C-alpha cells in the first residue's frame, strides 16, 4: 500500500499538472491554473480551472486538471464526479490512458476497488507499458480481494448472529409458553378448588329437606314421649320402693 500511494502521488505530480496540457497555452485560465498546481497552490488552481470551464464547459483540459487539483485537496468524490463529466470525450482527447489512470486513483481513494481495477485495466489496454498502472492495478486487485473476503466474513458473522438470535428467541418463546401453561394449570386448579369450596359451602348453607308434620301429629308425638317418660318414672319408683322395703326387712331382722 505504501508503494502504491507513493506511485499515485508521483504520477499525479507529473502526469496531470501543466505538462499534460502544455499544448493548451492559448487557454489563459488553464495555463494559470497549471502554474498554481505546480506550485502546490491547489485551491487557487481549482479557481482558475473553474473559470476556464465557465468560458467553455466542454473543455477537456480544464475538467481533467480540475479533477486532479480536487484530488490533491482530498475532495475525491468531487474529483470523480468531474471526471465522469468528460468520460465520453476522453478517448478523443489523446490522454485516455492517463484519464483512466487518474480515474483509478480516485476510485482507490474512495475504496471503490472494483471501479479502480476496471479503470487501471482500461489504462493498461491503452498503454501496456505503463509500469505505474500495472503496479496500481495489482494493488487494487489485492484490495478488492481483501474487501470481498471481509464482506463475506461479515455476512457470515451476521448470518450466524441472526441464527443465534432466532434460536434464543425460539427458546425464550418455548420457555414462556411452558411458564404460561403452568400458570394456566395453576389458575385452573385454583379455580377448581374455589368451585369445590363454594359448592361445599353452598351445600352447608342449603337447608336440608325435612318432612313437614302437622300440629296434631307433633302433639301426638309429644304425648307419646311424655307417656314413655311417665312409664319410666313409675318403674323407677317401684324399684326404689322395693329397695326401701328390703332394707327395712333387713334392718328389722
C-alpha positions in Angstrom: 0.0 0.0 0.0 2.8 2.4 0.8 4.4 1.8 -2.7 1.1 2.3 -4.3 0.4 5.6 -2.5 3.8 6.9 -3.4 3.2 5.9 -7.0 -0.2 7.6 -7.1 1.4 10.8 -5.7 4.4 10.7 -8.0 2.3 10.1 -11.1 -0.2 12.7 -10.3 2.6 15.3 -9.9 4.0 14.6 -13.3 1.2 13.4 -15.5 -1.7 15.7 -14.5 -0.1 19.1 -14.0 0.7 21.6 -16.6 2.8 19.2 -18.7 -0.2 17.1 -19.7 -1.8 20.2 -21.3 1.2 22.4 -22.2 -0.2 22.5 -25.8 -3.2 24.4 -24.5 -1.1 27.5 -24.0 -3.8 29.6 -25.6 -6.1 28.9 -22.7 -5.1 31.6 -20.3 -7.1 30.3 -17.3 -5.9 26.8 -17.8 -2.2 27.9 -18.1 -2.5 29.9 -14.9 -4.2 27.0 -13.1 -1.3 24.7 -14.3 1.2 27.1 -12.7 -0.7 27.2 -9.5 -0.9 23.5 -9.5 2.9 23.1 -10.0 3.4 25.5 -7.1 1.2 23.4 -4.8 -1.5 26.1 -4.7 -4.3 23.6 -5.4 -7.1 25.8 -4.2 -6.1 28.6 -6.5 -5.7 26.1 -9.3 -9.2 24.9 -8.7 -10.5 28.5 -9.1 -8.6 29.0 -12.4 -9.8 25.7 -13.9 -13.4 26.6 -12.9 -13.0 30.0 -14.6 -11.9 28.2 -17.7 -15.0 26.0 -17.5 -17.2 29.0 -17.2 -15.9 30.1 -20.6 -16.1 26.6 -22.1 -18.0 23.9 -20.1 -16.8 21.3 -22.6 -13.1 22.0 -22.1 -11.5 18.6 -21.5 -8.1 20.1 -20.3 -9.9 22.3 -17.7 -12.1 19.4 -16.4 -9.2 17.0 -16.4 -6.8 19.2 -14.4 -9.6 20.4 -12.1 -10.3 16.8 -11.1 -6.6 16.3 -10.3 -6.5 19.5 -8.2 -9.6 18.4 -6.3 -7.9 15.0 -5.7 -4.9 16.7 -4.2 -7.2 18.6 -1.9 -8.8 15.4 -0.7 -12.1 16.0 -2.4 -12.2 12.6 -4.0 -15.9 12.4 -4.6 -15.9 15.8 -6.4 -12.8 14.8 -8.4 -14.5 11.6 -9.6 -17.7 13.5 -10.4 -15.7 15.9 -12.6 -14.0 13.0 -14.4 -17.4 11.4 -15.1 -18.5 14.5 -17.0 -15.7 14.0 -19.6 -15.8 10.2 -19.8 -17.2 10.3 -23.3 -14.6 12.8 -24.6 -11.7 11.1 -23.0 -11.0 8.6 -25.9 -10.7 11.5 -28.3 -8.5 13.7 -26.1 -5.2 11.9 -26.7 -4.9 11.3 -23.0 -7.3 8.4 -22.5 -4.7 6.2 -20.8 -3.9 8.9 -18.3 -7.6 9.7 -17.8 -8.4 6.1 -16.8 -5.3 6.0 -14.6 -6.5 9.1 -12.8 -10.0 7.7 -12.5 -8.4 4.6 -10.9 -6.7 6.8 -8.4 -9.9 8.5 -7.2 -11.6 5.1 -7.0 -8.8 3.8 -4.8 -9.1 6.8 -2.5 -12.8 6.1 -2.2 -12.2 2.4 -1.5 -14.2 1.5 -4.6 -11.7 -1.1 -5.6 -13.8 -2.8 -8.3 -14.0 0.5 -10.2 -10.3 1.0 -9.6 -9.5 -2.4 -11.1 -11.7 -1.6 -14.2 -10.1 1.8 -14.6 -6.5 0.6 -14.4 -7.3 -2.3 -16.8 -8.6 0.2 -19.3 -5.5 2.3 -18.9 -3.2 -0.7 -19.5 -5.2 -1.7 -22.6 -4.3 1.8 -24.0 -0.8 1.9 -22.6 0.5 -1.7 -21.8 4.0 -0.4 -20.9 2.8 1.8 -18.1 4.5 0.3 -15.0 2.7 2.6 -12.6 -0.6 1.5 -14.0 0.5 -2.2 -13.6 1.5 -1.8 -10.0 -1.6 0.1 -9.2 -3.7 -2.5 -10.9 -2.1 -5.3 -8.8 -2.7 -3.2 -5.7 -6.3 -2.5 -6.5 -6.9 -6.2 -7.2 -5.4 -7.2 -3.9 -7.5 -4.7 -2.0 -10.6 -5.8 -3.9 -10.0 -9.4 -2.9 -9.5 -8.4 0.8 -12.6 -6.3 0.7 -14.7 -9.2 -0.7 -13.3 -11.7 1.8 -14.1 -9.2 4.6 -17.6 -8.7 3.4 -18.1 -12.4 3.1 -16.9 -13.0 6.6 -19.0 -10.1 7.9 -22.1 -11.6 6.1 -21.3 -15.0 7.6 -21.0 -13.4 11.1 -24.3 -11.6 10.6 -26.0 -14.8 9.5 -24.6 -16.7 12.5 -25.7 -13.9 14.8 -29.1 -13.9 13.3 -29.4 -17.7 13.6 -28.3 -17.5 17.2 -30.9 -14.7 17.9 -33.5 -16.9 16.3 -32.6 -19.8 18.5 -32.6 -17.7 21.6 -35.9 -16.2 20.7 -37.3 -19.6 20.0 -36.0 -20.9 23.3 -37.4 -17.9 25.2 -40.8 -18.4 23.5 -40.9 -22.1 24.4 -39.9 -21.3 28.0 -42.5 -18.6 28.1 -45.2 -20.9 26.7 -44.2 -23.5 29.3 -44.5 -21.0 32.1 -47.8 -19.7 30.7 -49.1 -23.3 30.6 -48.0 -23.9 34.2 -49.7 -20.6 35.2 -52.8 -21.6 33.4 -52.8 -25.0 35.1 -52.3 -23.4 38.5 -55.1 -21.0 37.7 -57.4 -23.8 36.7 -56.6 -25.8 39.8 -57.2 -22.8 42.0 -60.5 -22.1 40.2 -61.4 -25.8 40.7 -60.6 -25.6 44.3 -62.6 -22.5 44.7 -65.5 -24.0 42.9 -65.4 -27.1 45.2 -65.2 -24.9 48.2 -68.1 -22.8 47.0 -70.0 -26.0 46.3 -69.3 -27.4 49.8 -70.2 -24.1 51.4 -73.3 -23.8 49.4 -74.2 -27.4 50.4 -73.6 -26.5 54.1 -75.8 -23.4 53.8 -78.6 -25.1 51.9 -81.4 -26.2 54.3 -81.9 -29.9 54.4 -85.2 -31.1 53.2 -87.2 -32.1 56.3 -90.6 -33.7 56.2 -93.3 -31.3 57.3 -95.7 -32.5 60.1 -99.0 -31.2 61.3 -99.5 -29.7 64.8 -101.7 -32.7 65.7 -99.1 -35.2 64.8 -96.5 -33.2 66.7 -98.7 -33.2 69.7 -99.3 -36.9 69.5 -95.5 -37.5 69.3 -95.0 -35.2 72.4 -97.8 -37.1 74.3 -96.1 -40.4 73.4 -92.8 -39.2 74.7 -94.3 -37.9 77.9 -96.2 -41.2 78.4 -92.9 -43.1 77.9 -91.2 -40.9 80.4 -94.1 -41.4 83.0 -93.8 -45.1 82.5 -90.1 -45.0 83.0 -90.6 -42.9 86.2 -93.2 -45.3 87.5 -90.8 -48.2 87.1 -88.0 -46.3 88.8 -90.4 -45.5 91.8 -91.4 -49.2 92.1 -87.7 -50.2 92.1 -86.9 -47.6 94.8 -89.9 -48.8 96.9 -88.8 -52.4 96.7 -85.3 -51.5 97.7 -86.5 -49.5 100.7 -88.8 -52.3 101.8 -86.0 -54.7 101.6 -83.8 -52.5 103.7 -86.5 -52.3 106.3 -86.7 -56.0 106.4 -83.1 -56.4 106.8 -83.0 -53.8 109.5 -85.8 -55.4 111.4 -84.1 -58.7 111.1 
